[in-house]
């Protein structure tokens, strides 16, 4: 460990927000640096690449005004730290944890590395208990459980943004809240936003009813801040969950922008590309974020993640959704066909899945008939969807009465159960709606 900061005036090249510093004796990956401009002002940066005695530094800001002769680079021998305190609640920050809500920075109670600390697998507790989102397709059929990682797979042009806004407004813990924490909090991380999207989410943040922290990264902000924002958000979530005993829901939109930023940085490092030009370590980078969700044995609090992934070219086999699916415990898949029919949220329930649903439903959590209702809804809807292909061939008149009943059920399921027109439903209302729909078409729910 170095006992003092090292100052170098050996900048050999400046390329956009990248600085090349030569003849550096001691340095480490991810080290925070301060770059002193010729006018005396300083901006922060981070070490991206070490090649012999040459170091590549990424700036957290504009490189305008820098020159190779009069610029000094100060290596601090520290990594990026997150300031933490409960007074950070109801605040908005940028990707470098700087306030953007017009208020001064809070007084930190603690500092923690933005990269966080890995949870020992043997110390992990099984995710359990229910988080209500207000959407029937999630609460009733793909239940979100405390400590789970459940991504939303969207496509360009689908209303994932509106879904996120509704979840931010309506998400809450169940009546069993006191069993696992002292409160509920939301951490919202928005990456690569246009100014129009920023204005939309700003209204959504103002409508939030729960305690929250927001980290906003705009499209014209430095690319490294896009990589740091979710890490700061998760560091804040860890402090609230495992330090203060809260149940924390982390909503990140959009992980595709995060991965594109990762690819841009990898290109700047001149690394060999992997699938679709993304770096070969994309899986481990995503895992380093997703695996920070969970619960710890013997400790109150939990971190639940709901990341949004926009699938390029509507391709679920693209590296980003593909690798996300390997790491997470299910997925919520949005449908372009349902969206074109005006159904909101356009969740395609058949490819959607929550692998931990069984841990969060049943007696004492939702209702004892929750599983039976969900299974019957899946069964009858899947049958109706299959029969649509037959209807195209033989027509409705060529089908028997039972098949026509399944076709009618499938349409009613989409228009009455899936479609909510922005209205919030409690889990009890969801189950009642599903049971009523089944009974109307003559389908019994097994006891």
Secondary structure in CASP SS format (residue, H / E / C, confidence):
PFRMAT SS
TARGET T0000
AUTHOR 0000-0000-0000
METHOD secondary structure of the structure
MODEL  1
X C 1.00
X C 1.00
X C 1.00
X C 1.00
X C 1.00
X E 1.00
X E 1.00
X E 1.00
X C 1.00
X C 1.00
X E 1.00
X E 1.00
X E 1.00
X E 1.00
X E 1.00
X C 1.00
X C 1.00
X E 1.00
X E 1.00
X E 1.00
X E 1.00
X C 1.00
X C 1.00
X C 1.00
X C 1.00
X C 1.00
X C 1.00
X C 1.00
X C 1.00
X C 1.00
X E 1.00
X E 1.00
X E 1.00
X E 1.00
X E 1.00
X E 1.00
X C 1.00
X C 1.00
X C 1.00
X C 1.00
X C 1.00
X E 1.00
X E 1.00
X E 1.00
X E 1.00
X E 1.00
X E 1.00
X E 1.00
X E 1.00
X E 1.00
X E 1.00
X C 1.00
X C 1.00
X E 1.00
X E 1.00
X E 1.00
X E 1.00
X E 1.00
X E 1.00
X C 1.00
X C 1.00
X C 1.00
X C 1.00
X C 1.00
X C 1.00
X C 1.00
X C 1.00
X C 1.00
X C 1.00
X C 1.00
X C 1.00
X E 1.00
X E 1.00
X E 1.00
X E 1.00
X E 1.00
X E 1.00
X E 1.00
X E 1.00
X C 1.00
X E 1.00
X E 1.00
X E 1.00
X E 1.00
X C 1.00
X H 1.00
X H 1.00
X H 1.00
X C 1.00
X C 1.00
X E 1.00
X E 1.00
X E 1.00
X C 1.00
X C 1.00
X C 1.00
X C 1.00
X C 1.00
X E 1.00
X C 1.00
X C 1.00
X C 1.00
X C 1.00
X C 1.00
X C 1.00
X C 1.00
X C 1.00
X C 1.00
X C 1.00
X E 1.00
X E 1.00
X E 1.00
X E 1.00
X C 1.00
X C 1.00
X C 1.00
X C 1.00
X C 1.00
X C 1.00
X C 1.00
X H 1.00
X H 1.00
X H 1.00
X E 1.00
X E 1.00
X C 1.00
X C 1.00
X C 1.00
X C 1.00
X E 1.00
X E 1.00
X E 1.00
X C 1.00
X C 1.00
X C 1.00
X H 1.00
X H 1.00
X H 1.00
X H 1.00
X C 1.00
X C 1.00
X C 1.00
X C 1.00
X E 1.00
X E 1.00
X C 1.00
X C 1.00
X C 1.00
X E 1.00
X C 1.00
X E 1.00
X E 1.00
X E 1.00
X E 1.00
X C 1.00
X C 1.00
X C 1.00
X C 1.00
X C 1.00
X H 1.00
X H 1.00
X H 1.00
X H 1.00
X H 1.00
X H 1.00
X H 1.00
X H 1.00
X H 1.00
X H 1.00
X H 1.00
X C 1.00
X E 1.00
X E 1.00
X C 1.00
X C 1.00
X C 1.00
X H 1.00
X H 1.00
X H 1.00
X C 1.00
X C 1.00
X C 1.00
X C 1.00
X E 1.00
X E 1.00
X E 1.00
X E 1.00
X E 1.00
X E 1.00
X E 1.00
X E 1.00
X E 1.00
X E 1.00
X C 1.00
X H 1.00
X H 1.00
X H 1.00
X H 1.00
X H 1.00
X H 1.00
X H 1.00
X H 1.00
X H 1.00
X H 1.00
X H 1.00
X H 1.00
X C 1.00
X C 1.00
X C 1.00
X C 1.00
X E 1.00
X E 1.00
X E 1.00
X E 1.00
X E 1.00
X E 1.00
X E 1.00
X E 1.00
X C 1.00
X C 1.00
X C 1.00
X C 1.00
X H 1.00
X H 1.00
X H 1.00
X H 1.00
X H 1.00
X H 1.00
X H 1.00
X H 1.00
X H 1.00
X H 1.00
X H 1.00
X H 1.00
X H 1.00
X H 1.00
X H 1.00
X H 1.00
X H 1.00
X H 1.00
X H 1.00
X H 1.00
X H 1.00
X C 1.00
X C 1.00
X C 1.00
X E 1.00
X E 1.00
X E 1.00
X E 1.00
X E 1.00
X E 1.00
X E 1.00
X C 1.00
X H 1.00
X H 1.00
X H 1.00
X H 1.00
X H 1.00
X H 1.00
X H 1.00
X H 1.00
X H 1.00
X H 1.00
X H 1.00
X H 1.00
X H 1.00
X H 1.00
X C 1.00
X C 1.00
X C 1.00
X C 1.00
X E 1.00
X C 1.00
X H 1.00
X H 1.00
X H 1.00
X C 1.00
X E 1.00
X C 1.00
X C 1.00
X H 1.00
X H 1.00
X H 1.00
X H 1.00
X H 1.00
X H 1.00
X H 1.00
X H 1.00
X H 1.00
X C 1.00
X C 1.00
X C 1.00
X E 1.00
X E 1.00
X E 1.00
X C 1.00
X C 1.00
X C 1.00
X C 1.00
X C 1.00
X E 1.00
X E 1.00
X E 1.00
X E 1.00
X E 1.00
X E 1.00
X E 1.00
X E 1.00
X E 1.00
X C 1.00
X H 1.00
X H 1.00
X H 1.00
X C 1.00
X C 1.00
X C 1.00
X C 1.00
X H 1.00
X H 1.00
X H 1.00
X H 1.00
X H 1.00
X H 1.00
X H 1.00
X H 1.00
X H 1.00
X C 1.00
X C 1.00
X E 1.00
X E 1.00
X E 1.00
X E 1.00
X E 1.00
X C 1.00
X H 1.00
X H 1.00
X H 1.00
X H 1.00
X H 1.00
X C 1.00
X C 1.00
X C 1.00
X C 1.00
X C 1.00
X C 1.00
X E 1.00
X C 1.00
X C 1.00
X C 1.00
X C 1.00
X C 1.00
X E 1.00
X E 1.00
X C 1.00
X C 1.00
X H 1.00
X H 1.00
X H 1.00
X H 1.00
X C 1.00
X C 1.00
X C 1.00
X C 1.00
X C 1.00
X C 1.00
X C 1.00
X C 1.00
X C 1.00
X H 1.00
X H 1.00
X H 1.00
X H 1.00
X H 1.00
X H 1.00
X H 1.00
X H 1.00
X H 1.00
X H 1.00
X H 1.00
X H 1.00
X H 1.00
X H 1.00
X H 1.00
X H 1.00
X H 1.00
X H 1.00
X H 1.00
X H 1.00
X H 1.00
X H 1.00
X H 1.00
X H 1.00
X H 1.00
X C 1.00
X H 1.00
X H 1.00
X H 1.00
X C 1.00
X C 1.00
X H 1.00
X H 1.00
X H 1.00
X H 1.00
X H 1.00
X H 1.00
X H 1.00
X H 1.00
X H 1.00
X H 1.00
X H 1.00
X H 1.00
X H 1.00
X H 1.00
X H 1.00
X H 1.00
X H 1.00
X H 1.00
X C 1.00
X C 1.00
X C 1.00
X C 1.00
X C 1.00
X C 1.00
X C 1.00
X C 1.00
X H 1.00
X H 1.00
X H 1.00
X H 1.00
X H 1.00
X H 1.00
X H 1.00
X H 1.00
X H 1.00
X H 1.00
X H 1.00
X H 1.00
X H 1.00
X H 1.00
X C 1.00
X C 1.00
X C 1.00
X C 1.00
X C 1.00
X C 1.00
X C 1.00
END
